[in-house]
C-alpha cells in the first residue's frame, strides 16, 4: 500500500495562509521524538494524535511510531484475547496480509521479546509467541532484535533465520532450550549477557563469528575467545566484557592478541585485579577508548584512583591513539571516608601523567566527575549534566 499525500494547506477561515515547507515540519517532528531509544507511551499518544491531522502528518508519523516494537510475555499485555489488544490485532492482520498492517510492518526497525520466562507461561509460548514470531518474520526491515529474560526456543531461531537485515542482536539473561540451535548469522553488534550461556559458547561463536561482526558484549569470556578464534580476519572493533576475574586474564590477553583492531575496550571487574590486567600498547595497538567499571563505585578512593591511572600510564603508555579513559561503577560516590577523588587530583593527573603517556587524550571520567580537553586546556563538568 502506498500512502499518497500532499503538502498541508493552511487556512484561517476562508483565508489561505502561506504554506509551511515540509522540511520545517520534519524538523519540528524531530524535536518531538527523542534521539535514540524507545518512545514513552505519552510520546506515542502524541504522535498518534498528530497522525490524525492530515495525510502528510500520517506519512511522517507512522515510521516514528512503529520504529520500535516490544512483545511482552507478561499476562497483562496478553490478557485480551478477543482482538481488543491493538498489538495482537495488528499482528493478526500482518499474518493475514491485510492492509494497512502489512505495509506498516515495513517501518519496524527494532524488535524486543521480554519476560517470556517460566514454565507457567507455556500457554503464552504456544499461542501468543507463535503469533508474534510469525508477524515479526514478515517485518523485512528489522535491524535490531533483543531477547530479555526469555526462554530462547526453536521458534526464536526461525525468526532470526527469516530476518535478513539484522545488525544488532541481544540475548540478555536468557535461558536456552535444547531445541534452540543458532545458525550462521551476520550481525555487526552481538550482546550475550547471562552466565547460563557458558555451556553453549561454542555454538554461539560458530553462529555469529562472521566478517561483519564489529562489536561484542558478553559476560562469558569463553564466548569472546571462541568468536575471535573463529574469525578469519580480526574484524572486532568494540569489546565489552563483564565479570572478569584473575583467572580470566590469560584468556583476555589471548583475545586481545587475536583482535588487534579493537578501538573500544570496556572491562567490568573488581578494582583489585587492575594491576594484573597489564594492558600494553602491544595488546591494544589501536585503542581509542578504555573503560574500567567496578560493581561498587563507593569503594573507589582517591588513592586507588591515582594508582590505577598511574598503572595505566605505565603499562599502556606511551600511546598516541588513546583519547578517552573512564573509571566508573554502579554508584555515583567516589570516596572512602576522607580519601576523596577531587577535581584538583584529576586535573593534576590529566595535565601531567596522562598527557605525557597519551598525548591525544581529551576525555577523562572518574565516577560523576568528567574532564574534557580542548587545545590542551582541561575543563571540568558533572557527567550527569552532560547527558
Secondary structure as GFF3:
##gff-version 3
##sequence-region A 1 387
A	DSSP	beta_strand	10	12	.	.	.	ID=ss1
A	DSSP	beta_strand	15	17	.	.	.	ID=ss2
A	DSSP	alpha_helix	22	32	.	.	.	ID=ss3
A	DSSP	alpha_helix	41	51	.	.	.	ID=ss4
A	DSSP	alpha_helix	55	65	.	.	.	ID=ss5
A	DSSP	beta_strand	68	72	.	.	.	ID=ss6
A	DSSP	alpha_helix	86	95	.	.	.	ID=ss7
A	DSSP	alpha_helix	101	104	.	.	.	ID=ss8
A	DSSP	three_ten_helix	105	107	.	.	.	ID=ss9
A	DSSP	beta_strand	110	116	.	.	.	ID=ss10
A	DSSP	three_ten_helix	119	121	.	.	.	ID=ss11
A	DSSP	alpha_helix	122	124	.	.	.	ID=ss12
A	DSSP	pi_helix	125	129	.	.	.	ID=ss13
A	DSSP	alpha_helix	130	136	.	.	.	ID=ss14
A	DSSP	beta_strand	144	152	.	.	.	ID=ss15
A	DSSP	alpha_helix	154	162	.	.	.	ID=ss16
A	DSSP	beta_strand	168	172	.	.	.	ID=ss17
A	DSSP	beta_strand	175	176	.	.	.	ID=ss18
A	DSSP	beta_strand	189	193	.	.	.	ID=ss19
A	DSSP	three_ten_helix	195	200	.	.	.	ID=ss20
A	DSSP	alpha_helix	201	208	.	.	.	ID=ss21
A	DSSP	beta_strand	215	218	.	.	.	ID=ss22
A	DSSP	alpha_helix	221	230	.	.	.	ID=ss23
A	DSSP	beta_strand	238	244	.	.	.	ID=ss24
A	DSSP	three_ten_helix	246	248	.	.	.	ID=ss25
A	DSSP	alpha_helix	249	258	.	.	.	ID=ss26
A	DSSP	beta_strand	264	269	.	.	.	ID=ss27
A	DSSP	three_ten_helix	271	273	.	.	.	ID=ss28
A	DSSP	alpha_helix	274	277	.	.	.	ID=ss29
A	DSSP	beta_strand	289	294	.	.	.	ID=ss30
A	DSSP	three_ten_helix	297	299	.	.	.	ID=ss31
A	DSSP	alpha_helix	302	316	.	.	.	ID=ss32
A	DSSP	beta_strand	324	329	.	.	.	ID=ss33
A	DSSP	beta_strand	335	336	.	.	.	ID=ss34
A	DSSP	beta_strand	339	340	.	.	.	ID=ss35
A	DSSP	alpha_helix	343	349	.	.	.	ID=ss36
A	DSSP	pi_helix	350	354	.	.	.	ID=ss37
A	DSSP	alpha_helix	355	357	.	.	.	ID=ss38
A	DSSP	beta_strand	363	366	.	.	.	ID=ss39
A	DSSP	beta_strand	369	374	.	.	.	ID=ss40
A	DSSP	beta_strand	377	382	.	.	.	ID=ss41
A	DSSP	three_ten_helix	383	385	.	.	.	ID=ss42
###
